[in-house]
Amino acid sequence: MKKLFLILVLLSTGISYSFSQDYSTAAGIRGGFFNGFTVKHFLNESAAAEGILSFRYRGIRITGLYEIHQEAFQEERLKFYYGGGAHVAFYNGYNSRWTGSRSNTAVIGIDGIVGLEYTLSEFPINLGLDWKPYFNLVGYTGFGGDGGALSIRYVF
């Protein structure tokens, strides 16, 4: 993760950017209990779609979210956002906290998200901190509140 961040910073240092609070698309890494990759694309001035590919429990999870963004604390580049979406996951023989068994399974569920993000003015970097609770409806059913993460994205 440190290497990717360093590469992003080095790529951006030779280019003169002046980013405002708005951007069209950003992609990067997401670190938390579910580590992975994130891509966020704005559909209009205040609504964005975010896709997350994450890894945990010897498996992979794909999440799609719809988010509403608004200025936070009267700071131009700081945004508060909230929204929801869904996920599908595939686990490979994980000893689940829900079932206690080692079986391969697919999981489908719904997600919520609430967070803050800040887009740097001098570099094309966006930092986000969020909490993403989820509820699995199929497979290992139940609520999970451990979906929070820090995201570091390169702004296109």
C-alpha positions as CSV (number, residue, x, y, z in Angstrom):
1,M,0.0,0.0,0.0
2,K,2.9,2.4,0.8
3,K,4.4,1.7,-2.6
4,L,1.2,2.5,-4.5
5,F,0.7,5.8,-2.5
6,L,4.3,6.8,-3.3
7,I,3.8,6.0,-7.0
8,L,0.7,8.1,-7.1
9,V,2.4,11.0,-5.4
10,L,5.5,10.8,-7.7
11,L,3.2,10.7,-10.8
12,S,1.4,13.8,-9.6
13,T,4.4,16.0,-8.6
14,G,5.5,16.9,-12.1
15,I,2.0,18.0,-13.2
16,S,0.4,21.3,-12.2
17,Y,-3.1,20.6,-10.9
18,S,-5.6,22.8,-9.4
19,F,-8.4,20.6,-8.1
20,S,-11.6,21.9,-6.6
21,Q,-13.9,19.8,-4.5
22,D,-15.5,18.2,-7.6
23,Y,-14.0,15.5,-9.7
24,S,-15.4,13.1,-12.2
25,T,-13.7,9.8,-11.5
26,A,-11.2,8.5,-8.9
27,A,-9.7,5.1,-8.3
28,G,-7.5,3.7,-5.7
29,I,-7.0,1.4,-2.7
30,R,-9.2,0.7,0.3
31,G,-7.8,-0.4,3.6
32,G,-9.8,-1.8,6.5
33,F,-11.2,-5.1,7.6
34,F,-12.1,-5.6,3.9
35,N,-9.0,-4.6,1.9
36,G,-9.3,-4.0,-1.8
37,F,-9.8,-1.5,-4.6
38,T,-12.3,1.3,-5.1
39,V,-13.6,3.3,-8.1
40,K,-15.9,6.3,-7.6
41,H,-17.6,8.1,-10.5
42,F,-19.8,11.2,-10.2
43,L,-23.1,10.9,-12.0
44,N,-23.9,14.6,-11.4
45,E,-22.8,17.3,-9.0
46,S,-23.9,15.5,-5.8
47,A,-24.5,11.9,-6.7
48,A,-21.8,9.2,-7.3
49,A,-21.6,5.5,-8.0
50,E,-18.9,3.6,-6.2
51,G,-17.6,0.1,-7.0
52,I,-15.5,-1.8,-4.4
53,L,-13.6,-5.0,-5.0
54,S,-12.5,-6.4,-1.6
55,F,-10.9,-9.4,-0.1
56,R,-11.6,-11.1,3.3
57,Y,-12.5,-14.5,4.7
58,R,-10.5,-16.3,1.9
59,G,-12.9,-14.8,-0.6
60,I,-13.8,-11.9,-2.8
61,R,-16.6,-9.4,-2.4
62,I,-18.0,-7.0,-5.1
63,T,-20.0,-4.1,-3.9
64,G,-21.9,-1.4,-5.8
65,L,-23.0,1.8,-4.0
66,Y,-25.1,4.9,-4.8
67,E,-23.9,7.9,-2.8
68,I,-25.1,11.4,-2.1
69,H,-22.4,14.0,-1.5
70,Q,-22.6,17.4,0.2
71,E,-20.2,19.9,1.5
72,A,-19.1,19.3,5.1
73,F,-18.3,22.0,7.7
74,Q,-18.3,24.8,5.1
75,E,-15.0,23.4,3.7
76,E,-14.9,23.4,-0.1
77,R,-13.0,20.2,-0.6
78,L,-14.4,18.2,2.4
79,K,-17.5,16.2,1.6
80,F,-19.9,14.2,3.7
81,Y,-21.6,11.4,1.9
82,Y,-24.1,8.6,2.6
83,G,-25.9,6.0,0.5
84,G,-26.5,2.4,0.0
85,G,-26.2,-0.5,-2.4
86,A,-25.6,-4.2,-2.6
87,H,-22.9,-6.8,-2.6
88,V,-22.2,-10.4,-3.8
89,A,-19.4,-12.4,-2.2
90,F,-17.8,-15.8,-2.8
91,Y,-15.9,-17.5,0.1
92,N,-13.6,-20.4,-0.3
93,G,-13.8,-22.7,2.8
94,Y,-13.7,-20.0,5.4
95,N,-14.5,-21.1,9.0
96,S,-17.4,-18.7,9.3
97,R,-18.4,-16.9,12.5
98,W,-22.0,-17.5,11.5
99,T,-21.9,-21.2,10.7
100,G,-18.7,-22.5,12.2
101,S,-18.2,-24.7,9.2
102,R,-15.6,-24.8,6.4
103,S,-17.8,-24.7,3.3
104,N,-17.6,-22.8,0.0
105,T,-20.5,-20.4,-0.3
106,A,-21.9,-17.4,-2.1
107,V,-23.3,-14.4,-0.2
108,I,-25.7,-11.7,-1.3
109,G,-26.6,-8.7,0.8
110,I,-27.3,-5.0,1.1
111,D,-24.9,-2.2,2.2
112,G,-25.1,1.2,3.7
113,I,-22.4,3.8,3.8
114,V,-21.6,7.0,5.6
115,G,-18.3,8.9,5.4
116,L,-16.1,11.9,4.8
117,E,-13.8,12.5,2.0
118,Y,-11.2,15.2,1.2
119,T,-9.7,16.0,-2.2
120,L,-6.3,17.6,-2.0
121,S,-5.8,20.9,-3.9
122,E,-2.2,20.5,-4.9
123,F,-2.2,16.8,-5.9
124,P,-4.8,14.6,-7.7
125,I,-5.4,12.6,-4.5
126,N,-8.7,12.0,-2.7
127,L,-8.8,10.6,0.9
128,G,-12.0,9.0,2.2
129,L,-12.9,7.6,5.6
130,D,-16.2,5.7,5.9
131,W,-18.3,3.2,7.7
132,K,-20.0,0.6,5.6
133,P,-22.3,-1.7,7.5
134,Y,-23.9,-4.6,5.7
135,F,-26.6,-7.2,6.0
136,N,-26.2,-10.6,4.3
137,L,-29.5,-11.9,3.0
138,V,-28.4,-15.1,1.3
139,G,-25.6,-17.5,2.3
140,Y,-24.1,-16.5,5.7
141,T,-27.0,-14.3,6.8
142,G,-26.7,-11.6,9.4
143,F,-25.5,-8.1,10.2
144,G,-21.9,-6.9,9.9
145,G,-20.7,-3.6,11.3
146,D,-17.0,-4.0,10.5
147,G,-17.0,-2.6,7.0
148,G,-15.2,0.7,7.7
149,A,-12.1,1.7,5.8
150,L,-9.7,4.4,4.6
151,S,-9.6,4.9,0.9
152,I,-6.8,6.7,-1.1
153,R,-7.8,7.4,-4.6
154,Y,-6.1,9.0,-7.7
155,V,-8.3,11.7,-9.2
156,F,-8.7,11.6,-13.0
